[in-house]
Amino acid sequence: MNSKLKSLRIKIKHKINRFKGLDSINTLEQMSLLNMIPFKSFDQFIERKEPDVFKKWQAWLIIIYLSAVVCMLSIGIYFNEPSIYLYIGIPTHIYMTGNPRIILLFVTSLVIAGIMVRILVLIFSLKNEIEAFHIFKSLRSNSKGLLNSHYHNKLCWQFEILGHYFCKDALILYTILTFLINLALILHSYLYLDKSKSTCFTMWIFLIISTSTVFYTGNSFTIGFNTYLLTLTYFKYRFKQVEDRINKTIPLSIYAPALREHDSICSQFFKNNIVMNKALFLLYYIFSPILDYLIYCTIYLDSPLLLKLTLIISSIVGSFLLFMSAYSSSQLTSSAHSPYSKLISLIANPKRRINYFGKHKIVLRIERFAYSYISVYCHDLFPLNSYEFYLFVATVVSNFFLLTKYIIKFSRVYIILNSVTF
């Protein structure tokens, strides 16, 4: 009994240490180094060493492979014939009772988005402009990313949930689920529908292709979303840490170090924005329409129970990640501009005597907070602040209804054209 209790305590202690530490960064490093960036470790990237030639070719070959999968799916979508689907190996004759283009368009757009994420990460890693890797290294060092224990512990459990469970376990689960769905369809086709051996052979090939495509595409999304969310959360905590120092500060001489720390955070944040601006552009204009299309397929698509369950889970996870990505961007803006009200009260307080040069510096800070946005920009178009977050949510919802209306009209026209005989 004592040995069991002792082993249980060791497991609980190990679990707590995982949450207090940042072991999940190693998971992020392994998954991103697996096939996305041409380096053997984050340290090699940070030290600006030459990229590994084999891993560079591996990353480009995966992009070419996914592009070939998009071409194969596009052929099936263009012809939209059952014989073409069977020749390629796509078992649409089993799980699609209506127009197969609906689900295949979604899968194709998802793979294209994964290709775009991979190209973005690969190009900027070759330019050595991904600041997130520097942040991850600093968090693993003794400085803890210059965070105090309170914010460091808060960031740790988020790294554990997103970096370990979502990045690794959820990806493996989705890959296994895809494999089982396609395997069940192939066995059903072979045993009950009496298809030819050549058709079954192409379906076995498509089983391998679909499973690997889900893994590589899912890896792109998990790494992209995790890096985006966790880096913005890190900067939000850094800005909140400065806000806490300013709010607790009474002597005027202590304001200057806090504001200098704010400047250093901003400079690192602007470096991080080189990649994050492009990532937000993809999130705003690529992933949100794909999410609308996914929700449409979940609601209106007539499919087997296992595929329906997969679509429901994907819709919930996709909506949560899209919402959290946009929400974290808007929250970071408010955290970065939080010293504004404190500086205003400092100037307006008649009891506090400030010399001319000190007042001039504070006025410059106020103007900076008032007329510039410390935020993630959607490329170079607009910052994602609180107001833009509201517009973003409203746009996603309205686009869903527009998409539903358009697809229903298109389906009616498609049925009418198929019923007409020439």
Secondary structure as GFF3:
##gff-version 3
##sequence-region A 1 422
A	DSSP	alpha_helix	2	20	.	.	.	ID=ss1
A	DSSP	alpha_helix	24	35	.	.	.	ID=ss2
A	DSSP	alpha_helix	42	46	.	.	.	ID=ss3
A	DSSP	alpha_helix	53	79	.	.	.	ID=ss4
A	DSSP	alpha_helix	82	88	.	.	.	ID=ss5
A	DSSP	alpha_helix	92	95	.	.	.	ID=ss6
A	DSSP	alpha_helix	101	126	.	.	.	ID=ss7
A	DSSP	alpha_helix	131	140	.	.	.	ID=ss8
A	DSSP	three_ten_helix	144	146	.	.	.	ID=ss9
A	DSSP	alpha_helix	149	158	.	.	.	ID=ss10
A	DSSP	pi_helix	159	170	.	.	.	ID=ss11
A	DSSP	alpha_helix	171	192	.	.	.	ID=ss12
A	DSSP	alpha_helix	197	248	.	.	.	ID=ss13
A	DSSP	three_ten_helix	252	254	.	.	.	ID=ss14
A	DSSP	alpha_helix	255	282	.	.	.	ID=ss15
A	DSSP	pi_helix	283	287	.	.	.	ID=ss16
A	DSSP	alpha_helix	288	300	.	.	.	ID=ss17
A	DSSP	alpha_helix	305	336	.	.	.	ID=ss18
A	DSSP	alpha_helix	339	348	.	.	.	ID=ss19
A	DSSP	alpha_helix	356	371	.	.	.	ID=ss20
A	DSSP	alpha_helix	386	419	.	.	.	ID=ss21
###
